Amino acid sequence: MSGLVHGAQYAVMIVSSLLAVIAIGIWFERKFAGRMQSRLGPTIVGPVGLLQPLADVVKLLQKEDIVPKDADRALFDLAPLLAVLFSLGAAAVVPFSPTAVAADLDIGVLFILAIGALMVIPTFAAGWASNNKFALLGGMRAVAQSVSYAVPLVLVVMVPVILSGSMRVSEIVTFQSEHHWFAVWPIIPGLPAFALFFIAMLAESNRIPFDIPEAESELVAGITTEYTGAKFVLFYMAEYVHTLVGSAVGAALFLGGWDGPFKPGLHWMVLKTLLLFTAVYWVRWTLLRFRSDQLMDLCWKRLVPIAVGLVFLAAAWVQFVPGAR
């Protein structure tokens, strides 16, 4: 019983922290994008525009809830809630410190992959239920992209699993700590696996250059075209949460989690997660959107073969390198 209470307390603390970071992250992205484009970003609402995300939420929550004619009302209403739920789900097994974890599962890595794969369900449901051809095309694109990039994502995540011999995320972090893996090491296959993970994470989060499911120049707003008010806020929040949780997973599996060159602790995990989160912004505001055929070509002809090779390299490292475990 006490274990359930502690787990619930950590869950509430982690979810609250994630939502707080998302609010600051929205402000930071706008300022970051403004600097990259020689603009100022938010400056008026609150000190240096810090209250702009709150003002946006208040404004959106006052919008009328519009449901398209002949839309599937049940799926239309359920999709935003499922998107937020699934995006938050993976955070349950991510250890932010040796004690700060909601559910330290033996199959933590499998749980992360499974809950991440479920994100395609509310995405396609929103496109289908909207009774809008642009939204439906966005949903179909999301399914194709998610299914495709899930293959290299699963393969590269197996690299730290093979090297550590465990699917429990906390044990993977502990294993890196014991071997002083402050960064992706061994360089081969660690560094290429981390690079592929980052690319696949961008694709799974629908971030530029992989945002074809909601390409505004082609599909108006993709799956969110018909959504207004609170439902649009939920989809918007789910995208940021998914990116933040993906950054935390990358920090835990490849960057040593809470371990660091000085005193290990929560601060290292937070720092690494936020650095990856910022890197996502950097890529988003630097690159252009790829075409659908370019995305599929990159995935199946390049990333998948490389990921398979990295899995073999990890297995060979464990088998033939003395002291690898």
Stockholm file with secondary structure:
# STOCKHOLM 1.0

chainA/1-325         MSGLVHGAQYAVMIVSSLLAVIAIGIWFERKFAGRMQSRLGPTIVGPVGLLQPLADVVKLLQKEDIVPKDADRALFDLAPLLAVLFSLGAAAVVPFSPTAVAADLDIGVLFILAIGALMVIPTFAAGWASNNKFALLGGMRAVAQSVSYAVPLVLVVMVPVILSGSMRVSEIVTFQSEHHWFAVWPIIPGLPAFALFFIAMLAESNRIPFDIPEAESELVAGITTEYTGAKFVLFYMAEYVHTLVGSAVGAALFLGGWDGPFKPGLHWMVLKTLLLFTAVYWVRWTLLRFRSDQLMDLCWKRLVPIAVGLVFLAAAWVQFVPGAR
#=GR chainA/1-325 SS CHHHHHHHHHHHHHHHHHHHHHHHHHHHHHHHHHHHTTCCCCCSSSGGGTTHHHHHHHHHHTSCCCCCTTCCHHHHHHHHHHHHHHHHHGGGGCCSSSSCCSCCCTTHHHHHHHHHHTTHHHHHHHHHHTTCHHHHHHHHHHHHHHHHHHHHHHHHHHHHHHHHTCCCHHHHHHHHHHTTCSSSCSHHHHHHHHHHHHHHHHHHTTCTTSCGGGCHHHHTTGGGTTCCHHHHHHHHHHHHHHHHHHHHHHHHHHSCTTCCSSSCSHHHHHHHHHHHHHHHHHHHTTSCCCCHHHHHHHIIIIIHHHHHHHHHHHHHHHHHSTTCC
#=GC SS_cons         CHHHHHHHHHHHHHHHHHHHHHHHHHHHHHHHHHHHTTCCCCCSSSGGGTTHHHHHHHHHHTSCCCCCTTCCHHHHHHHHHHHHHHHHHGGGGCCSSSSCCSCCCTTHHHHHHHHHHTTHHHHHHHHHHTTCHHHHHHHHHHHHHHHHHHHHHHHHHHHHHHHHTCCCHHHHHHHHHHTTCSSSCSHHHHHHHHHHHHHHHHHHTTCTTSCGGGCHHHHTTGGGTTCCHHHHHHHHHHHHHHHHHHHHHHHHHHSCTTCCSSSCSHHHHHHHHHHHHHHHHHHHTTSCCCCHHHHHHHIIIIIHHHHHHHHHHHHHHHHHSTTCC
//
